[in-house]
């Protein structure tokens, strides 16, 4: 099997959030993540067609401040827990620090999407937005 050694990802936008300090940010969305905005580049305006308030979407981000050399962690930073490989955790530090978030859309205004339950830091690059699949989709 041949593996491609490099891929190019281009952010489609950035997160605007009150969260600026990684040490103070919630580890998961249900631990007090604030509302935030996804600010997409103007060229992607047509891609927002069909998004609406009340929808749940999967947001992929690039955790640009994460340590890409991290391979093992104490889950949730708790040294009382045994060390685990990052592929067995949701730790941000990992070889490819892709963030996975399920958020609810509160509003769409132009190329700005207001969301709730996003624990990503201010300025985090947005890679993609995908709808959560349901029975009616």
MODELLER restraints for C-alpha pairs under 7 A, 6 or more apart:
rsr = mdl.restraints
at = mdl.atoms
rsr.add(forms.Gaussian(group=physical.xy_distance, feature=features.Distance(at['CA:10:A'], at['CA:127:A']), mean=6.80, stdev=0.5))
rsr.add(forms.Gaussian(group=physical.xy_distance, feature=features.Distance(at['CA:11:A'], at['CA:125:A']), mean=5.62, stdev=0.5))
rsr.add(forms.Gaussian(group=physical.xy_distance, feature=features.Distance(at['CA:11:A'], at['CA:126:A']), mean=5.33, stdev=0.5))
rsr.add(forms.Gaussian(group=physical.xy_distance, feature=features.Distance(at['CA:11:A'], at['CA:127:A']), mean=4.66, stdev=0.5))
rsr.add(forms.Gaussian(group=physical.xy_distance, feature=features.Distance(at['CA:12:A'], at['CA:40:A']), mean=5.61, stdev=0.5))
rsr.add(forms.Gaussian(group=physical.xy_distance, feature=features.Distance(at['CA:12:A'], at['CA:41:A']), mean=5.89, stdev=0.5))
rsr.add(forms.Gaussian(group=physical.xy_distance, feature=features.Distance(at['CA:12:A'], at['CA:126:A']), mean=5.73, stdev=0.5))
rsr.add(forms.Gaussian(group=physical.xy_distance, feature=features.Distance(at['CA:12:A'], at['CA:127:A']), mean=5.63, stdev=0.5))
rsr.add(forms.Gaussian(group=physical.xy_distance, feature=features.Distance(at['CA:12:A'], at['CA:128:A']), mean=6.81, stdev=0.5))
rsr.add(forms.Gaussian(group=physical.xy_distance, feature=features.Distance(at['CA:13:A'], at['CA:38:A']), mean=6.87, stdev=0.5))
rsr.add(forms.Gaussian(group=physical.xy_distance, feature=features.Distance(at['CA:13:A'], at['CA:39:A']), mean=5.37, stdev=0.5))
rsr.add(forms.Gaussian(group=physical.xy_distance, feature=features.Distance(at['CA:13:A'], at['CA:40:A']), mean=3.93, stdev=0.5))
rsr.add(forms.Gaussian(group=physical.xy_distance, feature=features.Distance(at['CA:13:A'], at['CA:41:A']), mean=5.31, stdev=0.5))
rsr.add(forms.Gaussian(group=physical.xy_distance, feature=features.Distance(at['CA:13:A'], at['CA:125:A']), mean=5.94, stdev=0.5))
rsr.add(forms.Gaussian(group=physical.xy_distance, feature=features.Distance(at['CA:13:A'], at['CA:126:A']), mean=5.04, stdev=0.5))
rsr.add(forms.Gaussian(group=physical.xy_distance, feature=features.Distance(at['CA:14:A'], at['CA:38:A']), mean=5.90, stdev=0.5))
rsr.add(forms.Gaussian(group=physical.xy_distance, feature=features.Distance(at['CA:14:A'], at['CA:39:A']), mean=5.38, stdev=0.5))
rsr.add(forms.Gaussian(group=physical.xy_distance, feature=features.Distance(at['CA:14:A'], at['CA:40:A']), mean=6.47, stdev=0.5))
rsr.add(forms.Gaussian(group=physical.xy_distance, feature=features.Distance(at['CA:14:A'], at['CA:123:A']), mean=5.42, stdev=0.5))
rsr.add(forms.Gaussian(group=physical.xy_distance, feature=features.Distance(at['CA:14:A'], at['CA:124:A']), mean=5.47, stdev=0.5))
rsr.add(forms.Gaussian(group=physical.xy_distance, feature=features.Distance(at['CA:14:A'], at['CA:125:A']), mean=4.47, stdev=0.5))
rsr.add(forms.Gaussian(group=physical.xy_distance, feature=features.Distance(at['CA:14:A'], at['CA:126:A']), mean=5.12, stdev=0.5))
rsr.add(forms.Gaussian(group=physical.xy_distance, feature=features.Distance(at['CA:15:A'], at['CA:37:A']), mean=5.80, stdev=0.5))
rsr.add(forms.Gaussian(group=physical.xy_distance, feature=features.Distance(at['CA:15:A'], at['CA:38:A']), mean=4.75, stdev=0.5))
rsr.add(forms.Gaussian(group=physical.xy_distance, feature=features.Distance(at['CA:15:A'], at['CA:39:A']), mean=6.18, stdev=0.5))
rsr.add(forms.Gaussian(group=physical.xy_distance, feature=features.Distance(at['CA:15:A'], at['CA:122:A']), mean=5.45, stdev=0.5))
rsr.add(forms.Gaussian(group=physical.xy_distance, feature=features.Distance(at['CA:15:A'], at['CA:123:A']), mean=5.09, stdev=0.5))
rsr.add(forms.Gaussian(group=physical.xy_distance, feature=features.Distance(at['CA:15:A'], at['CA:124:A']), mean=5.23, stdev=0.5))
rsr.add(forms.Gaussian(group=physical.xy_distance, feature=features.Distance(at['CA:15:A'], at['CA:125:A']), mean=6.48, stdev=0.5))
rsr.add(forms.Gaussian(group=physical.xy_distance, feature=features.Distance(at['CA:15:A'], at['CA:126:A']), mean=6.71, stdev=0.5))
rsr.add(forms.Gaussian(group=physical.xy_distance, feature=features.Distance(at['CA:16:A'], at['CA:36:A']), mean=5.77, stdev=0.5))
rsr.add(forms.Gaussian(group=physical.xy_distance, feature=features.Distance(at['CA:16:A'], at['CA:37:A']), mean=4.97, stdev=0.5))
rsr.add(forms.Gaussian(group=physical.xy_distance, feature=features.Distance(at['CA:16:A'], at['CA:38:A']), mean=6.26, stdev=0.5))
rsr.add(forms.Gaussian(group=physical.xy_distance, feature=features.Distance(at['CA:16:A'], at['CA:122:A']), mean=4.90, stdev=0.5))
rsr.add(forms.Gaussian(group=physical.xy_distance, feature=features.Distance(at['CA:16:A'], at['CA:123:A']), mean=6.03, stdev=0.5))
rsr.add(forms.Gaussian(group=physical.xy_distance, feature=features.Distance(at['CA:17:A'], at['CA:36:A']), mean=4.80, stdev=0.5))
rsr.add(forms.Gaussian(group=physical.xy_distance, feature=features.Distance(at['CA:17:A'], at['CA:37:A']), mean=6.56, stdev=0.5))
rsr.add(forms.Gaussian(group=physical.xy_distance, feature=features.Distance(at['CA:17:A'], at['CA:121:A']), mean=6.24, stdev=0.5))
rsr.add(forms.Gaussian(group=physical.xy_distance, feature=features.Distance(at['CA:17:A'], at['CA:122:A']), mean=4.54, stdev=0.5))
rsr.add(forms.Gaussian(group=physical.xy_distance, feature=features.Distance(at['CA:18:A'], at['CA:122:A']), mean=6.50, stdev=0.5))
rsr.add(forms.Gaussian(group=physical.xy_distance, feature=features.Distance(at['CA:19:A'], at['CA:25:A']), mean=6.12, stdev=0.5))
rsr.add(forms.Gaussian(group=physical.xy_distance, feature=features.Distance(at['CA:19:A'], at['CA:121:A']), mean=4.96, stdev=0.5))
rsr.add(forms.Gaussian(group=physical.xy_distance, feature=features.Distance(at['CA:19:A'], at['CA:122:A']), mean=5.68, stdev=0.5))
rsr.add(forms.Gaussian(group=physical.xy_distance, feature=features.Distance(at['CA:20:A'], at['CA:121:A']), mean=5.41, stdev=0.5))
rsr.add(forms.Gaussian(group=physical.xy_distance, feature=features.Distance(at['CA:20:A'], at['CA:122:A']), mean=5.54, stdev=0.5))
rsr.add(forms.Gaussian(group=physical.xy_distance, feature=features.Distance(at['CA:25:A'], at['CA:119:A']), mean=6.67, stdev=0.5))
rsr.add(forms.Gaussian(group=physical.xy_distance, feature=features.Distance(at['CA:26:A'], at['CA:32:A']), mean=6.22, stdev=0.5))
rsr.add(forms.Gaussian(group=physical.xy_distance, feature=features.Distance(at['CA:26:A'], at['CA:33:A']), mean=6.05, stdev=0.5))
rsr.add(forms.Gaussian(group=physical.xy_distance, feature=features.Distance(at['CA:26:A'], at['CA:119:A']), mean=6.04, stdev=0.5))
rsr.add(forms.Gaussian(group=physical.xy_distance, feature=features.Distance(at['CA:28:A'], at['CA:119:A']), mean=6.30, stdev=0.5))
rsr.add(forms.Gaussian(group=physical.xy_distance, feature=features.Distance(at['CA:29:A'], at['CA:117:A']), mean=4.87, stdev=0.5))
rsr.add(forms.Gaussian(group=physical.xy_distance, feature=features.Distance(at['CA:29:A'], at['CA:118:A']), mean=5.60, stdev=0.5))
rsr.add(forms.Gaussian(group=physical.xy_distance, feature=features.Distance(at['CA:29:A'], at['CA:119:A']), mean=5.27, stdev=0.5))
rsr.add(forms.Gaussian(group=physical.xy_distance, feature=features.Distance(at['CA:30:A'], at['CA:117:A']), mean=6.71, stdev=0.5))
rsr.add(forms.Gaussian(group=physical.xy_distance, feature=features.Distance(at['CA:33:A'], at['CA:117:A']), mean=4.99, stdev=0.5))
rsr.add(forms.Gaussian(group=physical.xy_distance, feature=features.Distance(at['CA:33:A'], at['CA:118:A']), mean=5.47, stdev=0.5))
rsr.add(forms.Gaussian(group=physical.xy_distance, feature=features.Distance(at['CA:33:A'], at['CA:119:A']), mean=4.91, stdev=0.5))
rsr.add(forms.Gaussian(group=physical.xy_distance, feature=features.Distance(at['CA:34:A'], at['CA:116:A']), mean=6.36, stdev=0.5))
rsr.add(forms.Gaussian(group=physical.xy_distance, feature=features.Distance(at['CA:34:A'], at['CA:117:A']), mean=5.94, stdev=0.5))
rsr.add(forms.Gaussian(group=physical.xy_distance, feature=features.Distance(at['CA:34:A'], at['CA:118:A']), mean=6.39, stdev=0.5))
rsr.add(forms.Gaussian(group=physical.xy_distance, feature=features.Distance(at['CA:35:A'], at['CA:115:A']), mean=5.61, stdev=0.5))
rsr.add(forms.Gaussian(group=physical.xy_distance, feature=features.Distance(at['CA:35:A'], at['CA:116:A']), mean=4.24, stdev=0.5))
rsr.add(forms.Gaussian(group=physical.xy_distance, feature=features.Distance(at['CA:35:A'], at['CA:117:A']), mean=6.11, stdev=0.5))
rsr.add(forms.Gaussian(group=physical.xy_distance, feature=features.Distance(at['CA:35:A'], at['CA:118:A']), mean=6.57, stdev=0.5))
rsr.add(forms.Gaussian(group=physical.xy_distance, feature=features.Distance(at['CA:36:A'], at['CA:114:A']), mean=5.93, stdev=0.5))
rsr.add(forms.Gaussian(group=physical.xy_distance, feature=features.Distance(at['CA:36:A'], at['CA:115:A']), mean=5.44, stdev=0.5))
rsr.add(forms.Gaussian(group=physical.xy_distance, feature=features.Distance(at['CA:36:A'], at['CA:116:A']), mean=6.30, stdev=0.5))
rsr.add(forms.Gaussian(group=physical.xy_distance, feature=features.Distance(at['CA:36:A'], at['CA:118:A']), mean=6.56, stdev=0.5))
rsr.add(forms.Gaussian(group=physical.xy_distance, feature=features.Distance(at['CA:37:A'], at['CA:112:A']), mean=6.41, stdev=0.5))
rsr.add(forms.Gaussian(group=physical.xy_distance, feature=features.Distance(at['CA:37:A'], at['CA:113:A']), mean=5.47, stdev=0.5))
rsr.add(forms.Gaussian(group=physical.xy_distance, feature=features.Distance(at['CA:37:A'], at['CA:114:A']), mean=4.51, stdev=0.5))
rsr.add(forms.Gaussian(group=physical.xy_distance, feature=features.Distance(at['CA:37:A'], at['CA:115:A']), mean=5.97, stdev=0.5))
rsr.add(forms.Gaussian(group=physical.xy_distance, feature=features.Distance(at['CA:38:A'], at['CA:112:A']), mean=5.61, stdev=0.5))
rsr.add(forms.Gaussian(group=physical.xy_distance, feature=features.Distance(at['CA:38:A'], at['CA:113:A']), mean=4.98, stdev=0.5))
rsr.add(forms.Gaussian(group=physical.xy_distance, feature=features.Distance(at['CA:38:A'], at['CA:114:A']), mean=6.45, stdev=0.5))
rsr.add(forms.Gaussian(group=physical.xy_distance, feature=features.Distance(at['CA:39:A'], at['CA:111:A']), mean=6.09, stdev=0.5))
rsr.add(forms.Gaussian(group=physical.xy_distance, feature=features.Distance(at['CA:39:A'], at['CA:112:A']), mean=4.63, stdev=0.5))
rsr.add(forms.Gaussian(group=physical.xy_distance, feature=features.Distance(at['CA:39:A'], at['CA:113:A']), mean=6.56, stdev=0.5))
rsr.add(forms.Gaussian(group=physical.xy_distance, feature=features.Distance(at['CA:40:A'], at['CA:111:A']), mean=5.29, stdev=0.5))
rsr.add(forms.Gaussian(group=physical.xy_distance, feature=features.Distance(at['CA:40:A'], at['CA:112:A']), mean=6.22, stdev=0.5))
rsr.add(forms.Gaussian(group=physical.xy_distance, feature=features.Distance(at['CA:41:A'], at['CA:111:A']), mean=6.92, stdev=0.5))
rsr.add(forms.Gaussian(group=physical.xy_distance, feature=features.Distance(at['CA:42:A'], at['CA:111:A']), mean=6.33, stdev=0.5))
rsr.add(forms.Gaussian(group=physical.xy_distance, feature=features.Distance(at['CA:45:A'], at['CA:111:A']), mean=5.58, stdev=0.5))
rsr.add(forms.Gaussian(group=physical.xy_distance, feature=features.Distance(at['CA:52:A'], at['CA:105:A']), mean=6.68, stdev=0.5))
rsr.add(forms.Gaussian(group=physical.xy_distance, feature=features.Distance(at['CA:52:A'], at['CA:107:A']), mean=6.54, stdev=0.5))
rsr.add(forms.Gaussian(group=physical.xy_distance, feature=features.Distance(at['CA:52:A'], at['CA:108:A']), mean=6.29, stdev=0.5))
rsr.add(forms.Gaussian(group=physical.xy_distance, feature=features.Distance(at['CA:53:A'], at['CA:105:A']), mean=4.91, stdev=0.5))
rsr.add(forms.Gaussian(group=physical.xy_distance, feature=features.Distance(at['CA:53:A'], at['CA:106:A']), mean=4.68, stdev=0.5))
rsr.add(forms.Gaussian(group=physical.xy_distance, feature=features.Distance(at['CA:53:A'], at['CA:107:A']), mean=4.81, stdev=0.5))
rsr.add(forms.Gaussian(group=physical.xy_distance, feature=features.Distance(at['CA:53:A'], at['CA:108:A']), mean=6.80, stdev=0.5))
rsr.add(forms.Gaussian(group=physical.xy_distance, feature=features.Distance(at['CA:54:A'], at['CA:104:A']), mean=6.18, stdev=0.5))
rsr.add(forms.Gaussian(group=physical.xy_distance, feature=features.Distance(at['CA:54:A'], at['CA:105:A']), mean=5.44, stdev=0.5))
rsr.add(forms.Gaussian(group=physical.xy_distance, feature=features.Distance(at['CA:54:A'], at['CA:106:A']), mean=6.07, stdev=0.5))
rsr.add(forms.Gaussian(group=physical.xy_distance, feature=features.Distance(at['CA:55:A'], at['CA:104:A']), mean=5.69, stdev=0.5))
rsr.add(forms.Gaussian(group=physical.xy_distance, feature=features.Distance(at['CA:55:A'], at['CA:105:A']), mean=5.42, stdev=0.5))
rsr.add(forms.Gaussian(group=physical.xy_distance, feature=features.Distance(at['CA:56:A'], at['CA:102:A']), mean=6.67, stdev=0.5))
rsr.add(forms.Gaussian(group=physical.xy_distance, feature=features.Distance(at['CA:56:A'], at['CA:103:A']), mean=5.58, stdev=0.5))
rsr.add(forms.Gaussian(group=physical.xy_distance, feature=features.Distance(at['CA:56:A'], at['CA:104:A']), mean=4.35, stdev=0.5))
rsr.add(forms.Gaussian(group=physical.xy_distance, feature=features.Distance(at['CA:56:A'], at['CA:105:A']), mean=6.20, stdev=0.5))
rsr.add(forms.Gaussian(group=physical.xy_distance, feature=features.Distance(at['CA:56:A'], at['CA:131:A']), mean=6.30, stdev=0.5))
rsr.add(forms.Gaussian(group=physical.xy_distance, feature=features.Distance(at['CA:56:A'], at['CA:132:A']), mean=5.67, stdev=0.5))
rsr.add(forms.Gaussian(group=physical.xy_distance, feature=features.Distance(at['CA:57:A'], at['CA:102:A']), mean=5.66, stdev=0.5))
rsr.add(forms.Gaussian(group=physical.xy_distance, feature=features.Distance(at['CA:57:A'], at['CA:103:A']), mean=5.55, stdev=0.5))
rsr.add(forms.Gaussian(group=physical.xy_distance, feature=features.Distance(at['CA:57:A'], at['CA:104:A']), mean=6.31, stdev=0.5))
rsr.add(forms.Gaussian(group=physical.xy_distance, feature=features.Distance(at['CA:57:A'], at['CA:129:A']), mean=6.48, stdev=0.5))
rsr.add(forms.Gaussian(group=physical.xy_distance, feature=features.Distance(at['CA:57:A'], at['CA:130:A']), mean=5.41, stdev=0.5))
rsr.add(forms.Gaussian(group=physical.xy_distance, feature=features.Distance(at['CA:57:A'], at['CA:131:A']), mean=4.25, stdev=0.5))
rsr.add(forms.Gaussian(group=physical.xy_distance, feature=features.Distance(at['CA:57:A'], at['CA:132:A']), mean=5.01, stdev=0.5))
rsr.add(forms.Gaussian(group=physical.xy_distance, feature=features.Distance(at['CA:58:A'], at['CA:100:A']), mean=6.92, stdev=0.5))
rsr.add(forms.Gaussian(group=physical.xy_distance, feature=features.Distance(at['CA:58:A'], at['CA:101:A']), mean=5.61, stdev=0.5))
rsr.add(forms.Gaussian(group=physical.xy_distance, feature=features.Distance(at['CA:58:A'], at['CA:102:A']), mean=4.56, stdev=0.5))
rsr.add(forms.Gaussian(group=physical.xy_distance, feature=features.Distance(at['CA:58:A'], at['CA:103:A']), mean=6.48, stdev=0.5))
rsr.add(forms.Gaussian(group=physical.xy_distance, feature=features.Distance(at['CA:58:A'], at['CA:129:A']), mean=5.81, stdev=0.5))
rsr.add(forms.Gaussian(group=physical.xy_distance, feature=features.Distance(at['CA:58:A'], at['CA:130:A']), mean=5.06, stdev=0.5))
rsr.add(forms.Gaussian(group=physical.xy_distance, feature=features.Distance(at['CA:58:A'], at['CA:131:A']), mean=5.98, stdev=0.5))
rsr.add(forms.Gaussian(group=physical.xy_distance, feature=features.Distance(at['CA:58:A'], at['CA:132:A']), mean=6.09, stdev=0.5))
rsr.add(forms.Gaussian(group=physical.xy_distance, feature=features.Distance(at['CA:59:A'], at['CA:100:A']), mean=5.91, stdev=0.5))
rsr.add(forms.Gaussian(group=physical.xy_distance, feature=features.Distance(at['CA:59:A'], at['CA:101:A']), mean=5.03, stdev=0.5))
rsr.add(forms.Gaussian(group=physical.xy_distance, feature=features.Distance(at['CA:59:A'], at['CA:102:A']), mean=6.16, stdev=0.5))
rsr.add(forms.Gaussian(group=physical.xy_distance, feature=features.Distance(at['CA:59:A'], at['CA:128:A']), mean=5.96, stdev=0.5))
rsr.add(forms.Gaussian(group=physical.xy_distance, feature=features.Distance(at['CA:59:A'], at['CA:129:A']), mean=4.73, stdev=0.5))
rsr.add(forms.Gaussian(group=physical.xy_distance, feature=features.Distance(at['CA:59:A'], at['CA:130:A']), mean=6.48, stdev=0.5))
rsr.add(forms.Gaussian(group=physical.xy_distance, feature=features.Distance(at['CA:60:A'], at['CA:98:A']), mean=6.59, stdev=0.5))
rsr.add(forms.Gaussian(group=physical.xy_distance, feature=features.Distance(at['CA:60:A'], at['CA:99:A']), mean=5.44, stdev=0.5))
rsr.add(forms.Gaussian(group=physical.xy_distance, feature=features.Distance(at['CA:60:A'], at['CA:100:A']), mean=5.01, stdev=0.5))
rsr.add(forms.Gaussian(group=physical.xy_distance, feature=features.Distance(at['CA:60:A'], at['CA:101:A']), mean=6.54, stdev=0.5))
rsr.add(forms.Gaussian(group=physical.xy_distance, feature=features.Distance(at['CA:60:A'], at['CA:126:A']), mean=6.23, stdev=0.5))
rsr.add(forms.Gaussian(group=physical.xy_distance, feature=features.Distance(at['CA:60:A'], at['CA:127:A']), mean=5.33, stdev=0.5))
rsr.add(forms.Gaussian(group=physical.xy_distance, feature=features.Distance(at['CA:60:A'], at['CA:128:A']), mean=5.13, stdev=0.5))
rsr.add(forms.Gaussian(group=physical.xy_distance, feature=features.Distance(at['CA:60:A'], at['CA:129:A']), mean=6.41, stdev=0.5))
rsr.add(forms.Gaussian(group=physical.xy_distance, feature=features.Distance(at['CA:61:A'], at['CA:98:A']), mean=5.63, stdev=0.5))
rsr.add(forms.Gaussian(group=physical.xy_distance, feature=features.Distance(at['CA:61:A'], at['CA:99:A']), mean=4.67, stdev=0.5))
rsr.add(forms.Gaussian(group=physical.xy_distance, feature=features.Distance(at['CA:61:A'], at['CA:100:A']), mean=6.65, stdev=0.5))
rsr.add(forms.Gaussian(group=physical.xy_distance, feature=features.Distance(at['CA:61:A'], at['CA:124:A']), mean=6.77, stdev=0.5))
rsr.add(forms.Gaussian(group=physical.xy_distance, feature=features.Distance(at['CA:61:A'], at['CA:125:A']), mean=5.66, stdev=0.5))
rsr.add(forms.Gaussian(group=physical.xy_distance, feature=features.Distance(at['CA:61:A'], at['CA:126:A']), mean=4.47, stdev=0.5))
rsr.add(forms.Gaussian(group=physical.xy_distance, feature=features.Distance(at['CA:61:A'], at['CA:127:A']), mean=5.08, stdev=0.5))
rsr.add(forms.Gaussian(group=physical.xy_distance, feature=features.Distance(at['CA:62:A'], at['CA:97:A']), mean=5.92, stdev=0.5))
rsr.add(forms.Gaussian(group=physical.xy_distance, feature=features.Distance(at['CA:62:A'], at['CA:98:A']), mean=4.81, stdev=0.5))
rsr.add(forms.Gaussian(group=physical.xy_distance, feature=features.Distance(at['CA:62:A'], at['CA:99:A']), mean=5.85, stdev=0.5))
rsr.add(forms.Gaussian(group=physical.xy_distance, feature=features.Distance(at['CA:62:A'], at['CA:124:A']), mean=6.56, stdev=0.5))
rsr.add(forms.Gaussian(group=physical.xy_distance, feature=features.Distance(at['CA:62:A'], at['CA:125:A']), mean=5.43, stdev=0.5))
rsr.add(forms.Gaussian(group=physical.xy_distance, feature=features.Distance(at['CA:62:A'], at['CA:126:A']), mean=6.49, stdev=0.5))
rsr.add(forms.Gaussian(group=physical.xy_distance, feature=features.Distance(at['CA:62:A'], at['CA:127:A']), mean=6.62, stdev=0.5))
rsr.add(forms.Gaussian(group=physical.xy_distance, feature=features.Distance(at['CA:63:A'], at['CA:92:A']), mean=6.65, stdev=0.5))
rsr.add(forms.Gaussian(group=physical.xy_distance, feature=features.Distance(at['CA:63:A'], at['CA:97:A']), mean=5.18, stdev=0.5))
rsr.add(forms.Gaussian(group=physical.xy_distance, feature=features.Distance(at['CA:63:A'], at['CA:98:A']), mean=5.92, stdev=0.5))
rsr.add(forms.Gaussian(group=physical.xy_distance, feature=features.Distance(at['CA:63:A'], at['CA:99:A']), mean=5.99, stdev=0.5))
rsr.add(forms.Gaussian(group=physical.xy_distance, feature=features.Distance(at['CA:63:A'], at['CA:124:A']), mean=6.36, stdev=0.5))
rsr.add(forms.Gaussian(group=physical.xy_distance, feature=features.Distance(at['CA:64:A'], at['CA:124:A']), mean=6.55, stdev=0.5))
rsr.add(forms.Gaussian(group=physical.xy_distance, feature=features.Distance(at['CA:66:A'], at['CA:92:A']), mean=5.80, stdev=0.5))
rsr.add(forms.Gaussian(group=physical.xy_distance, feature=features.Distance(at['CA:66:A'], at['CA:93:A']), mean=4.71, stdev=0.5))
rsr.add(forms.Gaussian(group=physical.xy_distance, feature=features.Distance(at['CA:66:A'], at['CA:97:A']), mean=6.47, stdev=0.5))
rsr.add(forms.Gaussian(group=physical.xy_distance, feature=features.Distance(at['CA:67:A'], at['CA:93:A']), mean=4.65, stdev=0.5))
rsr.add(forms.Gaussian(group=physical.xy_distance, feature=features.Distance(at['CA:67:A'], at['CA:94:A']), mean=6.47, stdev=0.5))
rsr.add(forms.Gaussian(group=physical.xy_distance, feature=features.Distance(at['CA:68:A'], at['CA:93:A']), mean=5.66, stdev=0.5))
rsr.add(forms.Gaussian(group=physical.xy_distance, feature=features.Distance(at['CA:68:A'], at['CA:94:A']), mean=4.85, stdev=0.5))
rsr.add(forms.Gaussian(group=physical.xy_distance, feature=features.Distance(at['CA:68:A'], at['CA:95:A']), mean=4.46, stdev=0.5))
rsr.add(forms.Gaussian(group=physical.xy_distance, feature=features.Distance(at['CA:68:A'], at['CA:96:A']), mean=6.38, stdev=0.5))
rsr.add(forms.Gaussian(group=physical.xy_distance, feature=features.Distance(at['CA:68:A'], at['CA:97:A']), mean=6.64, stdev=0.5))
rsr.add(forms.Gaussian(group=physical.xy_distance, feature=features.Distance(at['CA:69:A'], at['CA:94:A']), mean=6.33, stdev=0.5))
rsr.add(forms.Gaussian(group=physical.xy_distance, feature=features.Distance(at['CA:69:A'], at['CA:95:A']), mean=5.98, stdev=0.5))
rsr.add(forms.Gaussian(group=physical.xy_distance, feature=features.Distance(at['CA:70:A'], at['CA:93:A']), mean=5.40, stdev=0.5))
rsr.add(forms.Gaussian(group=physical.xy_distance, feature=features.Distance(at['CA:70:A'], at['CA:94:A']), mean=5.08, stdev=0.5))
rsr.add(forms.Gaussian(group=physical.xy_distance, feature=features.Distance(at['CA:70:A'], at['CA:95:A']), mean=6.84, stdev=0.5))
rsr.add(forms.Gaussian(group=physical.xy_distance, feature=features.Distance(at['CA:71:A'], at['CA:85:A']), mean=5.77, stdev=0.5))
rsr.add(forms.Gaussian(group=physical.xy_distance, feature=features.Distance(at['CA:71:A'], at['CA:86:A']), mean=5.44, stdev=0.5))
rsr.add(forms.Gaussian(group=physical.xy_distance, feature=features.Distance(at['CA:71:A'], at['CA:94:A']), mean=6.00, stdev=0.5))
rsr.add(forms.Gaussian(group=physical.xy_distance, feature=features.Distance(at['CA:72:A'], at['CA:83:A']), mean=6.35, stdev=0.5))
rsr.add(forms.Gaussian(group=physical.xy_distance, feature=features.Distance(at['CA:72:A'], at['CA:84:A']), mean=5.42, stdev=0.5))
rsr.add(forms.Gaussian(group=physical.xy_distance, feature=features.Distance(at['CA:72:A'], at['CA:85:A']), mean=4.26, stdev=0.5))
rsr.add(forms.Gaussian(group=physical.xy_distance, feature=features.Distance(at['CA:72:A'], at['CA:86:A']), mean=5.21, stdev=0.5))
rsr.add(forms.Gaussian(group=physical.xy_distance, feature=features.Distance(at['CA:73:A'], at['CA:83:A']), mean=5.37, stdev=0.5))
rsr.add(forms.Gaussian(group=physical.xy_distance, feature=features.Distance(at['CA:73:A'], at['CA:84:A']), mean=5.58, stdev=0.5))
rsr.add(forms.Gaussian(group=physical.xy_distance, feature=features.Distance(at['CA:73:A'], at['CA:85:A']), mean=6.43, stdev=0.5))
rsr.add(forms.Gaussian(group=physical.xy_distance, feature=features.Distance(at['CA:73:A'], at['CA:86:A']), mean=6.39, stdev=0.5))
rsr.add(forms.Gaussian(group=physical.xy_distance, feature=features.Distance(at['CA:74:A'], at['CA:81:A']), mean=5.82, stdev=0.5))
rsr.add(forms.Gaussian(group=physical.xy_distance, feature=features.Distance(at['CA:74:A'], at['CA:82:A']), mean=5.96, stdev=0.5))
rsr.add(forms.Gaussian(group=physical.xy_distance, feature=features.Distance(at['CA:74:A'], at['CA:83:A']), mean=4.55, stdev=0.5))
rsr.add(forms.Gaussian(group=physical.xy_distance, feature=features.Distance(at['CA:74:A'], at['CA:84:A']), mean=6.17, stdev=0.5))
rsr.add(forms.Gaussian(group=physical.xy_distance, feature=features.Distance(at['CA:75:A'], at['CA:81:A']), mean=6.49, stdev=0.5))
rsr.add(forms.Gaussian(group=physical.xy_distance, feature=features.Distance(at['CA:75:A'], at['CA:84:A']), mean=6.79, stdev=0.5))
rsr.add(forms.Gaussian(group=physical.xy_distance, feature=features.Distance(at['CA:75:A'], at['CA:89:A']), mean=6.55, stdev=0.5))
rsr.add(forms.Gaussian(group=physical.xy_distance, feature=features.Distance(at['CA:86:A'], at['CA:94:A']), mean=6.19, stdev=0.5))
rsr.add(forms.Gaussian(group=physical.xy_distance, feature=features.Distance(at['CA:101:A'], at['CA:118:A']), mean=6.79, stdev=0.5))
rsr.add(forms.Gaussian(group=physical.xy_distance, feature=features.Distance(at['CA:103:A'], at['CA:115:A']), mean=6.15, stdev=0.5))
rsr.add(forms.Gaussian(group=physical.xy_distance, feature=features.Distance(at['CA:103:A'], at['CA:116:A']), mean=5.80, stdev=0.5))
rsr.add(forms.Gaussian(group=physical.xy_distance, feature=features.Distance(at['CA:103:A'], at['CA:117:A']), mean=5.52, stdev=0.5))
rsr.add(forms.Gaussian(group=physical.xy_distance, feature=features.Distance(at['CA:103:A'], at['CA:118:A']), mean=6.24, stdev=0.5))
rsr.add(forms.Gaussian(group=physical.xy_distance, feature=features.Distance(at['CA:104:A'], at['CA:115:A']), mean=5.43, stdev=0.5))
rsr.add(forms.Gaussian(group=physical.xy_distance, feature=features.Distance(at['CA:104:A'], at['CA:116:A']), mean=5.47, stdev=0.5))
rsr.add(forms.Gaussian(group=physical.xy_distance, feature=features.Distance(at['CA:105:A'], at['CA:113:A']), mean=6.78, stdev=0.5))
rsr.add(forms.Gaussian(group=physical.xy_distance, feature=features.Distance(at['CA:105:A'], at['CA:114:A']), mean=5.92, stdev=0.5))
rsr.add(forms.Gaussian(group=physical.xy_distance, feature=features.Distance(at['CA:105:A'], at['CA:115:A']), mean=4.52, stdev=0.5))
rsr.add(forms.Gaussian(group=physical.xy_distance, feature=features.Distance(at['CA:105:A'], at['CA:116:A']), mean=6.72, stdev=0.5))
rsr.add(forms.Gaussian(group=physical.xy_distance, feature=features.Distance(at['CA:106:A'], at['CA:114:A']), mean=5.27, stdev=0.5))
rsr.add(forms.Gaussian(group=physical.xy_distance, feature=features.Distance(at['CA:106:A'], at['CA:115:A']), mean=5.24, stdev=0.5))
rsr.add(forms.Gaussian(group=physical.xy_distance, feature=features.Distance(at['CA:106:A'], at['CA:116:A']), mean=6.89, stdev=0.5))
rsr.add(forms.Gaussian(group=physical.xy_distance, feature=features.Distance(at['CA:107:A'], at['CA:113:A']), mean=5.92, stdev=0.5))
rsr.add(forms.Gaussian(group=physical.xy_distance, feature=features.Distance(at['CA:107:A'], at['CA:114:A']), mean=5.05, stdev=0.5))
rsr.add(forms.Gaussian(group=physical.xy_distance, feature=features.Distance(at['CA:108:A'], at['CA:114:A']), mean=6.22, stdev=0.5))
